[in-house]
Amino acid sequence: MPKKGPGGRLHHISYWVDNQEDVLRAADIMSDNDVFIEAGPAKHNITQAFYLYSYEPGGNRFELFSAGYMIFSPDWEPITWRKTDRGRGVYWGGTIPESFKTYGTPVVDVSAVSKEDLFVFDTA
């Protein structure tokens, strides 16, 4: 049965690009056009991938992602990364803002939701 309430929200969609320079070029283009960049460019701790997070016009978060590792195996089992696995989360390049932990689409009325239900990924 599908989960009801704020837990069934989209955190982000990721787009892989060929190299880190493509992520930097996107950051330059976005900055030149006053497009909000939520986080990055920076480097993820676990995957060692280069990234940038922003929002598309409909409010959905997207990530531009390069390097790291890619998995093509059809029988790959998903990994749930816990806080103890993630370490700092960001290897270098700044910190992840609080909105990264709480924002998801569709947007929910936070006054009607407990803090535990608000997080869009496991914070433990």
C-alpha positions in Angstrom: 0.0 0.0 0.0 1.4 3.4 -0.9 2.5 5.6 2.0 0.2 8.5 2.7 1.3 11.9 3.9 4.5 13.7 3.5 6.7 10.6 3.3 5.8 10.0 -0.3 7.7 13.0 -1.7 10.4 13.4 -4.4 13.8 14.5 -3.1 15.6 15.0 -6.4 16.3 13.7 -9.9 19.9 13.3 -10.9 21.3 14.0 -14.4 24.8 12.5 -15.1 27.1 14.6 -17.3 30.3 13.6 -18.9 32.8 15.5 -16.8 33.2 17.9 -13.9 33.7 20.8 -16.3 30.1 20.3 -17.5 28.9 20.8 -13.9 31.0 24.0 -13.6 29.8 25.3 -17.0 26.2 24.7 -15.8 26.9 26.6 -12.6 28.3 29.5 -14.6 25.3 29.6 -16.9 22.9 29.3 -14.0 24.7 32.1 -12.1 24.8 34.3 -15.2 21.0 33.9 -15.5 20.2 34.4 -11.8 19.1 30.7 -11.3 19.2 29.7 -7.7 21.9 27.0 -6.8 20.9 25.2 -3.6 24.3 23.4 -3.1 27.5 23.0 -5.0 29.5 22.7 -7.0 31.1 20.4 -4.6 32.1 16.8 -4.1 30.1 14.0 -2.4 31.8 12.1 0.4 30.5 8.6 -0.4 30.5 8.5 -4.2 33.3 11.1 -4.6 31.1 12.5 -7.4 31.1 16.2 -8.4 27.6 17.7 -8.0 25.3 20.8 -8.1 21.7 21.0 -6.9 19.1 23.4 -8.1 15.3 23.5 -8.8 13.5 23.3 -12.1 10.6 25.8 -12.7 8.0 23.3 -11.3 9.8 23.3 -8.0 11.5 19.8 -8.2 15.1 19.6 -7.1 17.6 18.3 -9.6 21.2 17.3 -9.4 23.9 17.6 -12.0 26.4 14.8 -11.3 29.7 13.7 -12.7 32.4 11.1 -11.9 31.7 8.9 -8.9 30.4 5.5 -9.9 27.6 4.3 -12.1 25.8 1.0 -11.7 24.3 -0.8 -14.7 23.6 -4.2 -13.2 19.9 -5.0 -13.5 20.0 -7.1 -10.3 21.7 -4.4 -8.2 20.2 -4.0 -4.7 19.7 -0.5 -3.5 21.8 0.8 -0.6 20.4 2.7 2.2 23.1 5.1 3.4 22.8 5.9 7.1 24.3 9.0 8.7 27.2 6.9 10.1 28.0 5.8 6.6 27.8 9.3 5.1 30.4 10.9 7.3 30.5 14.6 6.5 28.2 14.1 3.5 30.2 16.7 1.6 33.9 15.8 0.9 34.7 19.4 0.0 32.9 22.5 -1.4 30.7 23.7 1.4 27.9 22.3 3.4 24.4 21.0 2.5 21.7 23.5 3.6 18.8 22.5 5.9 16.4 22.7 3.0 18.2 19.6 1.5 17.0 17.6 4.5 13.4 18.9 4.5 12.3 20.0 1.1 10.6 17.6 -1.2 7.8 17.8 -3.8 4.9 18.0 -3.5 5.4 20.7 -0.8 3.6 20.0 2.5 2.3 22.3 5.2 5.0 21.9 7.8 2.8 23.2 10.6 0.7 20.1 10.3 3.6 17.6 10.2 5.8 16.2 12.9 9.6 16.9 12.4 10.2 13.1 12.1 7.8 12.9 9.1 9.2 16.0 7.5 12.6 14.6 6.6 12.8 13.3 3.1 15.8 11.0 3.9 17.0 9.0 6.9 18.8 11.3 9.2 19.8 8.6 11.7 
